[in-house]
Amino acid sequence: MVTPSIPCPVANSSGIKITALETVIPGHIMPGLLLLRIHTDAGFVGHGETYYAPHAVASMIHDWMGRRLLDADPLSVENHWRFLYERASAFGARGAEMRAISAIDLALWDILGQACGKPVWQLLGGKAREKVRIYNSSGGPNYGRRVGEMGEQGWPGHGDLGKPGPLEDNWASNFAAGDLAEELIAEGYTAMKFWTFDRAYYEFGGGYIPWSAVKQYIKPMEEVRNRVGDKIEILLDGHGFFQLPAALRIAEAMRDLRPLWLEDVMRIDNADTLADFRDKAGVPVAVSEMLCSREDYRLVLERRAADYVMIDPTWAGGISETRRLAEFAQAYNIPATMHDCTGPLTLFSGLHVATAVPNVVFQESVRAHIRTFYSSLIDTNVIVENGFALPPTGPGLGTRLLPELFDPANPQYRVSRKS
Ligand SMILES: [Mg+2]
């Protein structure tokens, strides 16, 4: 595995110190999101985020990892990553621990970029490409946002189906897929992702799916092939809902559609069963933003269980680990692809890695999120042109979380300072 150097002359002993850690959960915007700011005595403010169980991650940052970071050098990015990972490994680094490391890592890369006056992709080694190919995922304006009667966050994979209307891409991908495909092609997209089999899971569970349901939930994708031919790639995400027999039925039905990949149609519990699935599926298989350690990715790659590896920078260990994982997959000639749908800095950090690492082939994106509520979270939005995202141009991440989100009056706000 490749360990990246930090190509910056002030990587160590910079004289800069971390002075405060702030987190907030923007519950009125995206209740699963945790936003992080790391302040320094040099005036640089690093921005990070992660997604799911945000209270647990905030606790990891303030109650456990903060004593390592406060008063420390923010430019020793890799040193902090390794220390926090090794200490968390004492009780299991996956989960909230790795999501906390991920958010911290984003913020430290942001500070490093600001200190060097360069975008993160430049510090990762420079451009491998001038623009990053993106595909549109099926979330609508309320996917990841709509909460229950008690204001709670939805369960993973159980997001808002939406309704007819502009940017309601989850609804459209289920009930007006041909129209959606034509709209995306007109915007320059070359690939679109479907989640139509989520509804099959809600109805039948993950162990068994009747052929009648397979035929029902494949129809939107057949509609796209019939309407626009091969003008757009078809991707299917099963959100890890199915066991092997049901997943193989779905794969068998999908073969004639020539999908770019089937993603997480199989639950990811077991790399050997994933390898069985890939062996029998007869279509390319993507695995998986749900993997949360390099050992998980190693198993999948060693067992030949994936044609693509999907990585979420804010779950798998930040920009540092995402770059390593993407390079690791290169050694197997397996392309990497960046996950999104989980917040604007996830997208930005994925774009930095995708810009700098040749082995990244796609960045996931949700146009409904970019065009509706990301402007209430960040000050500089991603630029999408004709199916590609442009590399961020500003120093560090190239965008900042809006300062007003970090309101001390918000009960979901926390701050830690060196006492
Ligand atoms: Mg997915």
Residues whose N, C-alpha, C, O or C-beta is under 5 A from the ligand:
A	BS01	MG	D237
